[in-house]
Structure formats: C-alpha cells, structure tokens
Amino acid sequence: MCFWMAWKMIWENKKRSLFSLAGVFMGISSIIMIFSLAEGGKELIKSDLSSLAENRIMIGGENLSVRDGKIIEDIPFVKYAFFPDAKRDIGELILTGYSKKSLLAMGYPSNLKNREILLEENTSKKLYGGADPSGKDIELGDRKEKYIIRGVYKEKNPLESANDNETGITSLISLERMTGLNRFSKVVVSFYEEEDGEKLAPLIIDRLKKAHGGRGNYIIMENSGKYKKVEKIKNTLNIFLAAIGLVALIMGGLGISNLMAAMVRERTPHIGILRAMGAGKNFIMTTFLIEAASISVTGGIIGIMAGITGSKVIGKLIEVPPIFMGRHIVMTLVVSGLLGVAFGILPAKKAADMDTVEALRAS
C-alpha cells in the first residue's frame, strides 16, 4: 500500500517530481564527472612527475661495461639499469642503447634483435610523414649500414620530448656493434617503488667492486632525494583532489537534501488529508520516505549514466582520459539514496506529528 501511495503521489505531481529528480541527476552527474576527470588528470600528472624523477641513483666509475649493467640488474631489488652515456650521434639521428630490462620497464619492445631500432614519434614524422615506418630499412652510420625499423615510440620524459634532435632506440649490443661503444663512466640504477635507493646504493657499489676484483673507484653521483620530493608532491596532489571530490559530494548532497526537504514540506496538506482518512504516522512516514528514495535513486542512476557520458566527451575535449572507479559509482548511488531518506525523514516526521487540523489548514 505504501509503495502504491508513493507512486501515486509521484505521478500526480509529475512536474515537481521531475524537478526534484533533475536536481538529483545534476548533482550526481557532476560528482561522477569531477571524480573521473580528477582521477584521470591525477594519473597524467603522476606519470609526468614519475618520468622526471624515479626511485633511482646514479653511480659513477671507471670502465663500466654492459656486463656490469647485467650484474646490477640481476640483483633482486633492482628494477633496471641503464648507461646515460650509451648514446651516439651517428649522423642521421642520435641513437641510445638500452638493456632488455630497461626497454621493458619503459614500455618498449624488449626483444629488439640485432640491427633493429625504434624511432621516436616526432623523428618518424620528420622522416616518413604520417606513414608507419615499421618494417622499413634505414641506412645509418658512415658506412650506411642497413637497419630495420621495428616500430615507433613516444618519448615519456617531458625533458627529452622537448628535444628537437632526431632520436632512436636500439639494444646495447647493437649500439656496440655499430659504434664500438662498450665502456661507460656512469650507470643509473632504478629500484622498485618500495625500496630505499639511498640505503641500497652501498650494496650496488660493493657488488661492482667484487666483479672487478676489488679494483675501481665508484661513487654515488646522484641519490634518490629528487624521487622523495616528487613522492611528497604526489601525496599532496592526492589530498588536494580528494578534497575537491569531497566538496563536490557535499555540494551535490546539499542540493539533493534541499529538494527533498522542500518536497516534503509542500506535501503537508496531503498529509493532513491522509491523517483525516485514518492513516497512521508510520504509514505517512514510510510513504514519503519511499517517494524520496525512489526519486533519489532514479535520479542517481540517470545521473551516473549522464556523468559517464559527459566525462568521456569532456575528456576528449581537454585531452584527459577519465578513469571510472567502481567505488566512486557505488558510493554516489548509495549516497543519492541515503540523502533522499536522511533529509526527507525529519520533514516527514514533523509533518506526520502535526495536528490533523493544523495540517489541513496549511492547504
């Protein structure tokens, strides 16, 4: 009976119910868009920050070799290692050599064969226009030796991407065979996020000394202090975006609550009629709560769908891919229902406790 009465009240007051539903819809869709776009923006910012400073150290030494890089990468707490000076200008482009682990960590094909290279995206456009150069031959070096273009990569380091030079990537072995480069003066060691690079640095140096029979002078040229600063920035960013989402949620909730409270207050004459017809307080309370919850949940569902669609459209316009979290969607739906009930219960109770004659006079 309560459900039938709630539905009848909604249907008989379609305009007012639609107005309330529109308010819920707008509040929830706004919350979904703010959450998803903020999450997408946060990931983009964190990605750029991570490319500027990873959890890594730089060790300097004499006669470091590809073999030393392999020794370092075999240590369990090391993510990958690379040589910053494993780079040569071979005329057509500046070629950098990386190990398999380095290529894999950066998201590039790690199984580059001999005489296979990757071209940087902007370099590919300069040399081949909009065509895909994958599988094509390219002549490099003074002897114009043929190499195969394995594919195209996008530079992830903002500092490197600002460079105007033509660049490419190959394996360390291919770089050595092409240029004879096999000795380096420094190596960058990247650790997993949970590791403390500064504490582990002496262990890396000790391992290098053992590999060279106790000879060689190795020093820490750069520690992971920059990484720790970036981590603080990330944490601050998380707090800031969480605060924005919380404010949006509160604002949406206040809008919903005002609409629900106004709806119940305006129904005071109807409550007087129901009381005069013998309806009890519990019946009136339950009827209005079902009505409020129905409008809130319906508006919430429509708002979620509209928010997802709106996020995708806006995301394309501002080039920020939205990220939809299941917990955000469930939370907003639950909140929309709870707010309708929570902020509808007090006005409904007040109206239900009102004297029948007074309630009828309100008409």
PyMOL commands that set and color helices and strands:
alter all, ss='L'
color gray80, all
select helices_A, chain A and resi 2-12+14-52+66-73+100-105+121-128+158-161+172-179+197-211+225-266+268-276+281-318+326-353+356-361
alter helices_A, ss='H'
color red, helices_A
select strands_A, chain A and resi 56-64+78-82+87-89+94-98+116-120+137-140+145-153+167-171+184-191+219-222
alter strands_A, ss='S'
color yellow, strands_A
deselect
rebuild
show_as cartoon
